Amino acid sequence: MDLVIFAVGNPSRGDDALGPLLMDELERQAPPGVQLVNDFQLQPEHALDLHGRALALFIDAGAGTPAPFEFRELQAAAGHAVSSHAFTPQEVLRVYEILHGHPPPPAFLLCVRGEDFTLGEALSASAVKHLEAARRHLHACLAAPAAEHWRQQLAGTQGKTEALR
Amino acid sequence: MSFELETAANREGLRRVAIDPVSRVEGHGKVTLLLDDAGHVKEARLHIVEFRGFEKFIQGRPYWEVPVMVQRLCGICPVSHHLAAAKALDPVVGALTVTPTADKIRRLMHYGQILQSHALHFFHLASPDLLFGFDSPVQQRNIVGVAGAWPEVAKKGVLLRKFGQEVIRITTGKRVHGTGAVPGGVNRSLTAAERDELLAEADRMIEWSHEAVHLARQLHEANAALYDDFGLFRSHLLSLVRADGALDLYDGHLRLRDARGQIVRDAIPCADYDQHIVEEVKSWSYMKFPFIKELGPTRGWYKVGPLARVQNCDFIPSPLAEVERQDFIARGEGEPIHAPLAYHWARMIEMLHAAEIIRGLLDDPDLLSDQRMAGGPRGREGVGIIEAPRGTLIHHYRVGEDDLVSYCNLIVSTTHNNQAMNEAVRQVARRYLDGRQLTEGLLNHIEVAIRAFDPCLSCATHALGKMPMVVELRGADGALLDSAERGG
């Protein structure tokens, strides 16, 4: 399995811990062959972690994300969204293209809805619910770690998200 | 007290422009400009719009947790907080000095952090502005644009940063949230294999860092009129220096130079920082305004970071960086260089120094020793000061009989530069915005001035959608006239 999973977030900033919490679980039960990358935020060198991988998944908390989570395929983007020291997943993919001269592997985003990102706070009650839903979806992804399977899940996931709004 | 353009005389009748938040800096910053009907700038402020609560986050925790927990204050320089906390808590376990192995592994970790942070800033945050120009199309003005036009520059930036991250991973045991430094020393040494892994790349990092110094210098000299004048203000310079006056980013004593280059305070022990530095609170910003107590808030504010450090020291104790420092100093013709855009050149000199220091440390057998911890009679208080990538970082703790932190005071680098950044914003606003139509390119001039200081305005909340760039134009009655958003 040539899968790399990035989980991004600060464990001590409320719902920003959603990504690291899912990564903690993955680290205890990760299928062999899956590379796990945990960091506060994405940076250009994360493009190097994509090298040699057939599939990538970015897990992050999102403010304003449809609840309980959003799951979608990503494309490399050269946009002007460099809005902080942190990169977006799309920019990381674009850096990969530039470094290697060919497209990155198929990449997906699992963005879990967060509400409160205050330093020192625990997960919000709604984030706990979103985490559970995201966990089930993540396990379904890992059961069939192939881009074609994940694309098939997109329509169903979006339907569930709409129903929960 | 108030500085020129800090507070307008008749604020109610002025047009308000907000840049919220400033893009490509950490966290939530906001710039507001109040303009009169003729478009003249009457007030310019850089605000911090998020309360940090760092001290509250730390107080009440067991002291031994603190070097790990403080890494969560910042997603960009966690290692600086990690080391400052460990240094501050060394006396609590009686380690008034740490072992040579602990000292050298901590230094290796710190200079790895300096190298990766400076590489990130120059290649990924600043170079789009510097290579394309402040008024270039916003779609081009980012690292992806740089990578398209100068792929080798972008690639070296990525790999320099990657090397710094590898130094951190090897010295802390993990890529993030490592636990390498503990009160009293370090909890792991290097293996020969780990040392050799870094040695294999170290000389190349020096070579690329040297090239980066020359690139920064060329950019400065090719457009000297702009670089020497953009956002220019004069202030004191504050930093640590080694006992012999050398640049030392890990330890030393505090030195203050005035705007003309005269040393006005020297050899201030770190433990005495609070006898000299006080912080003023202003109602319009969550970030305080530090100044030197004896000089007062009007005269006693200062700047920190690479531009201060490279000029505050007497020499740099690594050969290639020292040559570059001398060339840099010569440009000032006997006076300190205060131009904010000179931060970039100075930052690259420090990156070269960091690469040289790392290379030198890797030859030291103490890195492989298991003499990692020191101790002695327990203490209850400690101050740790370190020169973080952005400037002087102060951690101060008191620990109770129950081993819980009872007092915590942090003064982070960006706070030291608060007044300096505000001054730069006012200078740019006065020069480039006054009486002119506001465009994205002109507003970017404000951001360019702020980014020169590489501020870290909040820390580590990066969640998708949390940080859009919003520009708001409001009429005198507060009504929203226009807005634009990018990023996020």
Interface residues (C-beta under 8 A of the other chain):
Chain A: V8 G9 N10 P11 S12 R13 D15 D16 V37 N38 D39 F40 Q41 L42 Q43 P44 E45 A47 L48 D60 A61 G62 A63 G64 T65 A78 G79 H80 A81 V82 S83 S84 H85 A86 T88 E91 R94 V95 I98 L99 C111 G114 F117 T118 L119 G120
Chain B: P21 S23 R24 V25 E26 G27 R52 G53 F54 K56 F57 M69 R72 L73 G75 I76 P78 L120 H124 L125 P128 V138 Q139 R141 N142 I143 V144 G145 A147 G148 P151 A154 K155 G157 V158 L159 R161 K162 Q165 R175 V176 H177 C456 C459 A460 T461 H462 A463 L464 G465 K466 M467 P468 M469 R486 G487 G488
